[in-house]
Amino acid sequence: IFELNQTELLLTDAETGQRGFLVTGDSKYLAPYYAAITQIQPHIDTIAHLTIDNPREQSLIPTLRTLASTKLAELDRTIQLTKAGNTQETRALVLSDLGLSTMNDFRALIARMQKEEAYLEALRFADYRKSVQSTIVSIYLASLLGVLGLVFLAYYILREMNTREKHAQEIRSREEWFRVTLSSIGDAVIATDQAGKVTFLNPVAETLTGIKLAQAKGKDVLDVFPIFNEVSGKPTENPVRKVLELGRVIGLANHTVLQHSDGSLIPIEDSAAPIRDDRGQLLGVVLVFRDVTHERKSEEVLRKTEKLATAARLSASVAHEINNPLEAVTNLLFLR
């Protein structure tokens, strides 16, 4: 698509330079035309190489070469006639609309190939999405098998225990393992019971909320985890409440910020999921979230950079378009 755009731009610039020369007689306007003469066929060669796996586009390459050559020949004819002082023949050739017709055909062919490439891009993106989905399904299946294996192992161990003391010790050991694991992970974790009361905060959650586990335990999750819409500043529906109502995984809304205990706002992402026992009964909710301040800043820098680049390109285009007629007027005044 880039090469197609460059090829069309080369021929357009060549035509613009020819017009400037016909109006002013100044050869400096012919720089784009001379650039097109040397560069347009190599660009078409590149297009031919890039589309070698597409018979439909390959069949269009000869026509693309012919139209480009025809247009350049028409430009060359008008330039040579103008240099020879045959302004009437130049005018007649321009008014014959041969150049306009050729350029329209060239642009139509370019647009056709661009549409074909856009279609191929959509197909490849669809294939990519299917591949990603297949990978995710495979991961989930593997995880499910792993979980089933762990459940079977736990059941076997519990069944083989001989004394109540061993059974109790096993439970305490597992609880400690889960507590240490949740405390060690890099994301913030808040767990609640089925009434939405906080039962656990890991250290990351304590840092982001500004509230210690001892203070938060037993409090309503809304008091520990106040969230708002970053744009409107209005309170956002707490995902824990929605999980308790719907019984399924709920993601945080876009542009969600968490209010720290000191009043500062922290942009966050992630989701809440139900905690169920082996009979499928809802025991509570686990809320997993993370600070995305750095990502937001990076996105903002990228957006500003793109805006500056767009403004620079627009300024260059406007300056180019304004400069051509101004130079023509200056030359006419000088001749007068």
Beta strands, then each sheet from edge to edge (+ up, - down):
strand 1: 188-193
strand 2: 198-201
strand 3: 227-229
strand 4: 250-251
strand 5: 256-259
strand 6: 265-276
strand 7: 282-291
sheet 1: 2+ 1- 7+ 6- 4+
sheet 2: 2+ 1- 7+ 6- 5+ 3-
end
